[in-house]
């Protein structure tokens, strides 16, 4: 069966020195447009107590001179991003009073380089010569035919001439240089389902994922994420300037984000590959239904809104689709309290964060694996594992190896 997928490919700009000033100007223009729109939204808020909707805000901003610094579609994208940022703030502010609305894009007296998105009429890709033409706004053009011509290179296994369509292109400053991101639509042939097996996934924090495969339980710890957060937060603190984050702090923040994204992609890729190898055709992901609507206190609320469970599900979903695996959501309510052996439910069974002991049947299990098995049983009620061998108590552990950028069983990771 053929399906259409959206993929983003990153290209390195090989003529960086030649186009950097032009891209800096576009990035600055996007920041300026954001700031003017942000100021406008603030004035409307003060006047009527509401933030203007994206449509009226776009219509008003089109009358401003800064709108013409970018291609019209690029300017529209900046306003859409601001509107999305306000909507995210609305979603959390009623239960987290410390949540801040989207701020201004400023760094000392200069604006940072913002990402600029070019839609259909704002770019043209020449895959034969590995060039991409990016449009400037009317105010930044020296003449009618003025544009930014970037020469790019991608990974050897990527050929943009073979994709169905390049939907849009983003010029992204990564802290060191400009890169181009190609957002592409592709048609891919999906294989048949790898099997009839069912696996359950319990997403968490200490263990980013616990997976109940038909014949084995596997933990994927988040130690790398914790270590990166600790390291980069300290580095950012040490480089913070008197007037706010320094350029070095901004670069470190972007680097941490890239490492986090790589980890999540590697984790979900590993889980899907394990499903293929084990004949799993259905992957059930525990979904914390309405968890963000609960008020769990200031600290817990902040943590919940940084928990990447939605991103992990999206990664698992599209990677699973490409391998013929159906990825489902199931409400994880009470799965951490319920015994996967006898079905008894009691808060007291959760002895410690990582230990589950059932008072009714005596089952001793890793708490996350117990939750993953309960999630799996929502689809396949009959257990396929002989739990008398202690597999729930001592599951396999797969760790991220920073030297290779891959995930492997604990005993195979080189320290």
One Martini backbone bead per residue (centre of mass of N, CA, C, O) as a GRO file, in nm:
protein
  415
    1UNK     BB    1   0.098   0.035   0.021
    2UNK     BB    2   0.039   0.374  -0.037
    3UNK     BB    3   0.188   0.665   0.111
    4UNK     BB    4   0.183   0.992   0.252
    5UNK     BB    5   0.465   1.188   0.347
    6UNK     BB    6   0.637   1.397   0.585
    7UNK     BB    7   0.956   1.556   0.527
    8UNK     BB    8   1.273   1.667   0.672
    9UNK     BB    9   1.546   1.834   0.517
   10UNK     BB   10   1.888   1.905   0.564
   11UNK     BB   11   2.083   2.185   0.450
   12UNK     BB   12   2.393   2.286   0.343
   13UNK     BB   13   2.553   2.593   0.306
   14UNK     BB   14   2.823   2.654   0.084
   15UNK     BB   15   2.769   2.989   0.042
   16UNK     BB   16   2.767   3.147   0.318
   17UNK     BB   17   2.926   3.418   0.277
   18UNK     BB   18   2.748   3.529   0.040
   19UNK     BB   19   2.444   3.497   0.203
   20UNK     BB   20   2.445   3.595   0.501
   21UNK     BB   21   2.346   3.890   0.491
   22UNK     BB   22   2.070   3.828   0.365
   23UNK     BB   23   1.974   3.630   0.589
   24UNK     BB   24   2.002   3.827   0.821
   25UNK     BB   25   1.789   4.027   0.713
   26UNK     BB   26   1.552   3.825   0.719
   27UNK     BB   27   1.570   3.747   1.018
   28UNK     BB   28   1.530   4.038   1.121
   29UNK     BB   29   1.256   4.089   0.984
   30UNK     BB   30   1.101   3.869   1.138
   31UNK     BB   31   1.150   3.991   1.419
   32UNK     BB   32   1.022   4.267   1.368
   33UNK     BB   33   0.740   4.167   1.296
   34UNK     BB   34   0.686   4.026   1.560
   35UNK     BB   35   0.718   4.278   1.746
   36UNK     BB   36   0.493   4.449   1.621
   37UNK     BB   37   0.267   4.240   1.665
   38UNK     BB   38   0.308   4.217   1.970
   39UNK     BB   39   0.248   4.515   2.032
   40UNK     BB   40  -0.035   4.517   1.912
   41UNK     BB   41  -0.158   4.299   2.096
   42UNK     BB   42  -0.109   4.459   2.356
   43UNK     BB   43  -0.294   4.702   2.288
   44UNK     BB   44  -0.554   4.539   2.253
   45UNK     BB   45  -0.558   4.417   2.534
   46UNK     BB   46  -0.577   4.691   2.687
   47UNK     BB   47  -0.850   4.779   2.545
   48UNK     BB   48  -1.035   4.474   2.539
   49UNK     BB   49  -0.906   4.194   2.658
   50UNK     BB   50  -0.786   4.095   2.369
   51UNK     BB   51  -0.666   3.891   2.122
   52UNK     BB   52  -0.610   3.898   1.810
   53UNK     BB   53  -0.676   3.748   1.545
   54UNK     BB   54  -0.509   3.638   1.274
   55UNK     BB   55  -0.664   3.790   1.055
   56UNK     BB   56  -0.666   4.087   1.165
   57UNK     BB   57  -0.358   4.097   1.209
   58UNK     BB   58  -0.276   4.067   0.919
   59UNK     BB   59  -0.433   4.308   0.801
   60UNK     BB   60  -0.280   4.519   0.968
   61UNK     BB   61   0.023   4.442   0.897
   62UNK     BB   62  -0.001   4.511   0.586
   63UNK     BB   63   0.024   4.834   0.656
   64UNK     BB   64   0.313   4.776   0.721
   65UNK     BB   65   0.639   4.810   0.630
   66UNK     BB   66   0.759   4.535   0.751
   67UNK     BB   67   0.602   4.338   0.562
   68UNK     BB   68   0.801   4.411   0.299
   69UNK     BB   69   1.068   4.248   0.389
   70UNK     BB   70   0.890   4.012   0.298
   71UNK     BB   71   0.739   3.776   0.184
   72UNK     BB   72   0.410   3.742   0.218
   73UNK     BB   73   0.409   3.443   0.321
   74UNK     BB   74   0.626   3.488   0.538
   75UNK     BB   75   0.467   3.696   0.702
   76UNK     BB   76   0.226   3.516   0.766
   77UNK     BB   77   0.387   3.304   0.930
   78UNK     BB   78   0.465   3.486   1.166
   79UNK     BB   79   0.174   3.540   1.264
   80UNK     BB   80   0.098   3.244   1.309
   81UNK     BB   81   0.312   3.191   1.528
   82UNK     BB   82   0.207   3.400   1.729
   83UNK     BB   83  -0.077   3.283   1.759
   84UNK     BB   84   0.016   3.004   1.864
   85UNK     BB   85   0.160   3.114   2.116
   86UNK     BB   86  -0.094   3.231   2.248
   87UNK     BB   87  -0.255   2.967   2.259
   88UNK     BB   88  -0.060   2.818   2.446
   89UNK     BB   89  -0.094   3.017   2.677
   90UNK     BB   90  -0.398   2.984   2.723
   91UNK     BB   91  -0.381   2.671   2.798
   92UNK     BB   92  -0.201   2.740   3.083
   93UNK     BB   93  -0.275   3.002   3.259
   94UNK     BB   94  -0.519   2.884   3.443
   95UNK     BB   95  -0.283   2.675   3.598
   96UNK     BB   96  -0.029   2.886   3.537
   97UNK     BB   97   0.073   3.187   3.659
   98UNK     BB   98   0.384   3.178   3.540
   99UNK     BB   99   0.299   3.202   3.265
  100UNK     BB  100   0.416   3.332   2.966
  101UNK     BB  101   0.396   3.523   2.720
  102UNK     BB  102   0.493   3.608   2.436
  103UNK     BB  103   0.774   3.759   2.336
  104UNK     BB  104   1.034   3.936   2.248
  105UNK     BB  105   1.279   3.977   1.988
  106UNK     BB  106   1.568   4.006   2.185
  107UNK     BB  107   1.926   4.126   2.197
  108UNK     BB  108   1.964   4.368   2.346
  109UNK     BB  109   1.986   4.583   2.057
  110UNK     BB  110   1.933   4.310   1.907
  111UNK     BB  111   1.808   4.091   1.686
  112UNK     BB  112   1.741   3.787   1.626
  113UNK     BB  113   1.749   3.507   1.430
  114UNK     BB  114   1.494   3.412   1.238
  115UNK     BB  115   1.284   3.207   1.104
  116UNK     BB  116   1.227   3.144   0.751
  117UNK     BB  117   0.937   3.103   0.553
  118UNK     BB  118   0.887   2.938   0.233
  119UNK     BB  119   0.665   2.927  -0.003
  120UNK     BB  120   0.577   2.863  -0.320
  121UNK     BB  121   0.646   3.186  -0.412
  122UNK     BB  122   0.947   3.190  -0.237
  123UNK     BB  123   1.064   2.944  -0.417
  124UNK     BB  124   1.345   2.767  -0.595
  125UNK     BB  125   1.440   2.444  -0.709
  126UNK     BB  126   1.770   2.316  -0.811
  127UNK     BB  127   1.864   1.988  -0.827
  128UNK     BB  128   2.094   1.979  -1.040
  129UNK     BB  129   2.267   2.237  -0.888
  130UNK     BB  130   2.209   2.285  -0.589
  131UNK     BB  131   1.972   2.513  -0.578
  132UNK     BB  132   1.826   2.808  -0.406
  133UNK     BB  133   1.555   3.038  -0.430
  134UNK     BB  134   1.507   3.335  -0.239
  135UNK     BB  135   1.288   3.562  -0.130
  136UNK     BB  136   1.238   3.896  -0.114
  137UNK     BB  137   1.143   4.178  -0.010
  138UNK     BB  138   1.074   4.480  -0.135
  139UNK     BB  139   1.269   4.644   0.068
  140UNK     BB  140   1.536   4.439   0.001
  141UNK     BB  141   1.546   4.517  -0.290
  142UNK     BB  142   1.742   4.628  -0.573
  143UNK     BB  143   1.544   4.460  -0.759
  144UNK     BB  144   1.327   4.265  -0.921
  145UNK     BB  145   1.564   4.016  -0.942
  146UNK     BB  146   1.608   3.993  -0.638
  147UNK     BB  147   1.794   3.733  -0.463
  148UNK     BB  148   1.862   3.426  -0.292
  149UNK     BB  149   2.148   3.219  -0.367
  150UNK     BB  150   2.166   2.886  -0.273
  151UNK     BB  151   2.399   2.648  -0.187
  152UNK     BB  152   2.358   2.289  -0.155
  153UNK     BB  153   2.374   2.008   0.087
  154UNK     BB  154   2.312   1.671   0.138
  155UNK     BB  155   2.265   1.378   0.192
  156UNK     BB  156   2.341   1.104  -0.003
  157UNK     BB  157   2.032   0.973   0.045
  158UNK     BB  158   1.934   1.249  -0.085
  159UNK     BB  159   1.669   1.325  -0.338
  160UNK     BB  160   1.475   1.588  -0.441
  161UNK     BB  161   1.385   1.476  -0.729
  162UNK     BB  162   1.204   1.228  -0.585
  163UNK     BB  163   0.998   1.402  -0.482
  164UNK     BB  164   0.690   1.520  -0.512
  165UNK     BB  165   0.720   1.776  -0.301
  166UNK     BB  166   0.803   2.106  -0.208
  167UNK     BB  167   0.636   2.288   0.017
  168UNK     BB  168   0.878   2.407   0.198
  169UNK     BB  169   1.110   2.660   0.323
  170UNK     BB  170   1.380   2.692   0.568
  171UNK     BB  171   1.553   2.941   0.737
  172UNK     BB  172   1.815   2.835   0.969
  173UNK     BB  173   1.953   2.922   1.273
  174UNK     BB  174   2.200   2.719   1.466
  175UNK     BB  175   2.433   2.935   1.596
  176UNK     BB  176   2.655   2.932   1.338
  177UNK     BB  177   2.449   2.889   1.088
  178UNK     BB  178   2.297   2.851   0.793
  179UNK     BB  179   2.001   2.670   0.700
  180UNK     BB  180   1.810   2.426   0.510
  181UNK     BB  181   1.459   2.333   0.507
  182UNK     BB  182   1.292   2.056   0.364
  183UNK     BB  183   0.947   2.024   0.297
  184UNK     BB  184   0.816   1.701   0.217
  185UNK     BB  185   0.646   1.508  -0.022
  186UNK     BB  186   0.585   1.149  -0.004
  187UNK     BB  187   0.580   0.835  -0.169
  188UNK     BB  188   0.523   0.526   0.000
  189UNK     BB  189   0.588   0.193   0.054
  190UNK     BB  190   0.421  -0.036   0.246
  191UNK     BB  191   0.443  -0.289   0.431
  192UNK     BB  192   0.360  -0.545   0.574
  193UNK     BB  193   0.280  -0.675   0.845
  194UNK     BB  194   0.503  -0.823   1.076
  195UNK     BB  195   0.238  -0.906   1.256
  196UNK     BB  196   0.026  -1.007   1.548
  197UNK     BB  197   0.156  -0.849   1.750
  198UNK     BB  198   0.158  -0.689   2.083
  199UNK     BB  199   0.240  -0.362   2.212
  200UNK     BB  200   0.335  -0.168   2.500
  201UNK     BB  201   0.337   0.190   2.601
  202UNK     BB  202   0.514   0.368   2.861
  203UNK     BB  203   0.528   0.695   2.936
  204UNK     BB  204   0.799   0.901   3.072
  205UNK     BB  205   1.085   1.016   3.259
  206UNK     BB  206   1.295   0.827   3.365
  207UNK     BB  207   1.137   0.650   3.164
  208UNK     BB  208   1.051   0.725   2.857
  209UNK     BB  209   1.024   0.402   2.800
  210UNK     BB  210   0.795   0.123   2.825
  211UNK     BB  211   0.804  -0.213   2.686
  212UNK     BB  212   0.555  -0.460   2.593
  213UNK     BB  213   0.637  -0.735   2.469
  214UNK     BB  214   0.540  -1.055   2.409
  215UNK     BB  215   0.853  -1.165   2.545
  216UNK     BB  216   0.932  -0.865   2.655
  217UNK     BB  217   1.097  -0.623   2.863
  218UNK     BB  218   1.160  -0.262   2.806
  219UNK     BB  219   1.395  -0.008   2.883
  220UNK     BB  220   1.409   0.367   2.829
  221UNK     BB  221   1.608   0.581   2.939
  222UNK     BB  222   1.658   0.950   3.033
  223UNK     BB  223   1.960   1.027   3.101
  224UNK     BB  224   2.048   1.211   2.866
  225UNK     BB  225   1.846   1.438   2.912
  226UNK     BB  226   1.932   1.509   3.200
  227UNK     BB  227   2.230   1.571   3.141
  228UNK     BB  228   2.181   1.796   2.937
  229UNK     BB  229   2.015   1.985   3.112
  230UNK     BB  230   2.230   2.029   3.328
  231UNK     BB  231   2.463   2.126   3.150
  232UNK     BB  232   2.321   2.359   2.982
  233UNK     BB  233   2.217   2.525   3.219
  234UNK     BB  234   2.498   2.589   3.332
  235UNK     BB  235   2.614   2.717   3.076
  236UNK     BB  236   2.403   2.943   3.052
  237UNK     BB  237   2.457   3.071   3.327
  238UNK     BB  238   2.767   3.135   3.274
  239UNK     BB  239   2.677   3.318   2.995
  240UNK     BB  240   2.517   3.531   3.125
  241UNK     BB  241   2.415   3.840   3.096
  242UNK     BB  242   2.309   4.140   3.223
  243UNK     BB  243   2.066   4.156   2.976
  244UNK     BB  244   2.085   3.846   2.933
  245UNK     BB  245   2.117   3.633   2.703
  246UNK     BB  246   2.360   3.525   2.527
  247UNK     BB  247   2.480   3.403   2.240
  248UNK     BB  248   2.588   3.146   2.373
  249UNK     BB  249   2.323   3.066   2.514
  250UNK     BB  250   2.159   3.038   2.255
  251UNK     BB  251   2.334   2.817   2.129
  252UNK     BB  252   2.297   2.607   2.355
  253UNK     BB  253   1.991   2.583   2.333
  254UNK     BB  254   1.990   2.476   2.041
  255UNK     BB  255   2.167   2.230   2.093
  256UNK     BB  256   1.981   2.089   2.295
  257UNK     BB  257   1.741   2.060   2.102
  258UNK     BB  258   1.885   1.882   1.892
  259UNK     BB  259   1.957   1.647   2.086
  260UNK     BB  260   1.667   1.582   2.169
  261UNK     BB  261   1.556   1.516   1.889
  262UNK     BB  262   1.752   1.285   1.829
  263UNK     BB  263   1.668   1.104   2.061
  264UNK     BB  264   1.366   1.067   1.983
  265UNK     BB  265   1.420   0.945   1.706
  266UNK     BB  266   1.593   0.706   1.801
  267UNK     BB  267   1.393   0.578   1.992
  268UNK     BB  268   1.153   0.529   1.792
  269UNK     BB  269   1.317   0.368   1.587
  270UNK     BB  270   1.391   0.135   1.778
  271UNK     BB  271   1.105   0.042   1.851
  272UNK     BB  272   1.013  -0.024   1.562
  273UNK     BB  273   1.239  -0.228   1.497
  274UNK     BB  274   1.161  -0.424   1.726
  275UNK     BB  275   0.881  -0.487   1.617
  276UNK     BB  276   0.971  -0.614   1.354
  277UNK     BB  277   1.155  -0.839   1.480
  278UNK     BB  278   0.889  -0.942   1.673
  279UNK     BB  279   0.605  -0.929   1.516
  280UNK     BB  280   0.478  -0.636   1.542
  281UNK     BB  281   0.157  -0.476   1.439
  282UNK     BB  282   0.087  -0.349   1.734
  283UNK     BB  283   0.093  -0.023   1.894
  284UNK     BB  284   0.044   0.076   2.233
  285UNK     BB  285  -0.030   0.399   2.363
  286UNK     BB  286  -0.016   0.570   2.641
  287UNK     BB  287  -0.273   0.812   2.733
  288UNK     BB  288  -0.290   1.124   2.908
  289UNK     BB  289  -0.587   1.204   2.971
  290UNK     BB  290  -0.625   1.531   3.072
  291UNK     BB  291  -0.362   1.600   3.242
  292UNK     BB  292  -0.342   1.921   3.173
  293UNK     BB  293  -0.617   1.991   3.341
  294UNK     BB  294  -0.462   1.952   3.590
  295UNK     BB  295  -0.381   2.058   3.925
  296UNK     BB  296  -0.037   1.984   4.051
  297UNK     BB  297   0.118   2.230   4.058
  298UNK     BB  298   0.372   2.426   3.965
  299UNK     BB  299   0.593   2.214   3.906
  300UNK     BB  300   0.418   1.996   3.762
  301UNK     BB  301   0.304   2.178   3.539
  302UNK     BB  302   0.573   2.241   3.403
  303UNK     BB  303   0.648   1.949   3.337
  304UNK     BB  304   0.399   1.872   3.161
  305UNK     BB  305   0.471   2.105   2.938
  306UNK     BB  306   0.756   1.931   2.865
  307UNK     BB  307   0.629   1.678   2.791
  308UNK     BB  308   0.683   1.452   2.498
  309UNK     BB  309   0.432   1.262   2.427
  310UNK     BB  310   0.328   1.375   2.157
  311UNK     BB  311   0.589   1.352   1.996
  312UNK     BB  312   0.632   1.049   2.034
  313UNK     BB  313   0.373   0.961   1.897
  314UNK     BB  314   0.425   1.087   1.621
  315UNK     BB  315   0.683   0.929   1.561
  316UNK     BB  316   0.562   0.645   1.589
  317UNK     BB  317   0.340   0.672   1.378
  318UNK     BB  318   0.508   0.731   1.114
  319UNK     BB  319   0.710   0.499   1.146
  320UNK     BB  320   0.500   0.271   1.160
  321UNK     BB  321   0.361   0.318   0.886
  322UNK     BB  322   0.628   0.252   0.716
  323UNK     BB  323   0.612  -0.066   0.862
  324UNK     BB  324   0.305  -0.169   0.912
  325UNK     BB  325   0.229  -0.020   1.186
  326UNK     BB  326  -0.006   0.007   1.433
  327UNK     BB  327  -0.087   0.311   1.608
  328UNK     BB  328  -0.217   0.348   1.934
  329UNK     BB  329  -0.454   0.487   2.158
  330UNK     BB  330  -0.461   0.468   2.527
  331UNK     BB  331  -0.590   0.497   2.817
  332UNK     BB  332  -0.389   0.515   3.129
  333UNK     BB  333  -0.590   0.471   3.340
  334UNK     BB  334  -0.465   0.290   3.617
  335UNK     BB  335  -0.203   0.133   3.511
  336UNK     BB  336  -0.014   0.194   3.770
  337UNK     BB  337  -0.224   0.040   3.989
  338UNK     BB  338  -0.252  -0.216   3.822
  339UNK     BB  339  -0.253  -0.551   3.803
  340UNK     BB  340  -0.147  -0.760   3.537
  341UNK     BB  341  -0.238  -1.039   3.672
  342UNK     BB  342  -0.526  -0.975   3.861
  343UNK     BB  343  -0.646  -0.654   3.869
  344UNK     BB  344  -0.562  -0.508   4.104
  345UNK     BB  345  -0.650  -0.193   4.280
  346UNK     BB  346  -0.383   0.009   4.432
  347UNK     BB  347  -0.186   0.247   4.572
  348UNK     BB  348  -0.006   0.052   4.756
  349UNK     BB  349   0.138  -0.110   4.520
  350UNK     BB  350   0.310   0.153   4.498
  351UNK     BB  351   0.585   0.160   4.670
  352UNK     BB  352   0.758   0.282   4.442
  353UNK     BB  353   0.842   0.427   4.159
  354UNK     BB  354   0.988   0.131   4.053
  355UNK     BB  355   0.772  -0.036   4.243
  356UNK     BB  356   0.565  -0.338   4.227
  357UNK     BB  357   0.322  -0.465   4.475
  358UNK     BB  358   0.096  -0.718   4.517
  359UNK     BB  359  -0.133  -0.798   4.771
  360UNK     BB  360  -0.292  -1.038   4.629
  361UNK     BB  361  -0.055  -1.209   4.438
  362UNK     BB  362   0.264  -1.103   4.467
  363UNK     BB  363   0.358  -0.927   4.253
  364UNK     BB  364   0.676  -0.841   4.109
  365UNK     BB  365   0.754  -0.511   3.967
  366UNK     BB  366   0.806  -0.298   3.738
  367UNK     BB  367   0.613  -0.027   3.712
  368UNK     BB  368   0.640   0.039   3.405
  369UNK     BB  369   0.588  -0.252   3.302
  370UNK     BB  370   0.310  -0.283   3.423
  371UNK     BB  371   0.187  -0.052   3.258
  372UNK     BB  372   0.254  -0.163   2.974
  373UNK     BB  373   0.089  -0.428   3.006
  374UNK     BB  374  -0.187  -0.292   3.050
  375UNK     BB  375  -0.189  -0.155   2.774
  376UNK     BB  376  -0.169  -0.415   2.605
  377UNK     BB  377  -0.440  -0.548   2.734
  378UNK     BB  378  -0.644  -0.360   2.581
  379UNK     BB  379  -0.603  -0.557   2.319
  380UNK     BB  380  -0.459  -0.816   2.476
  381UNK     BB  381  -0.568  -1.000   2.746
  382UNK     BB  382  -0.369  -1.233   2.688
  383UNK     BB  383  -0.096  -1.346   2.810
  384UNK     BB  384   0.251  -1.417   2.666
  385UNK     BB  385   0.393  -1.428   2.951
  386UNK     BB  386   0.618  -1.571   3.176
  387UNK     BB  387   0.631  -1.428   3.504
  388UNK     BB  388   0.807  -1.640   3.680
  389UNK     BB  389   1.107  -1.526   3.565
  390UNK     BB  390   1.129  -1.200   3.630
  391UNK     BB  391   1.079  -0.995   3.381
  392UNK     BB  392   0.936  -0.761   3.545
  393UNK     BB  393   1.174  -0.703   3.747
  394UNK     BB  394   1.411  -0.763   3.504
  395UNK     BB  395   1.453  -0.581   3.260
  396UNK     BB  396   1.550  -0.458   2.985
  397UNK     BB  397   1.819  -0.228   2.886
  398UNK     BB  398   1.823   0.072   2.692
  399UNK     BB  399   2.090   0.275   2.573
  400UNK     BB  400   2.242   0.576   2.513
  401UNK     BB  401   2.508   0.637   2.282
  402UNK     BB  402   2.709   0.913   2.244
  403UNK     BB  403   2.930   0.796   2.041
  404UNK     BB  404   2.693   0.691   1.817
  405UNK     BB  405   2.375   0.774   1.848
  406UNK     BB  406   2.265   0.509   1.984
  407UNK     BB  407   2.062   0.222   2.067
  408UNK     BB  408   2.135  -0.022   2.328
  409UNK     BB  409   2.202  -0.264   2.505
  410UNK     BB  410   2.364  -0.233   2.795
  411UNK     BB  411   2.599  -0.451   2.740
  412UNK     BB  412   2.682  -0.288   2.452
  413UNK     BB  413   2.779  -0.040   2.590
  414UNK     BB  414   3.030   0.188   2.570
  415UNK     BB  415   3.187   0.378   2.825
   0.00000   0.00000   0.00000
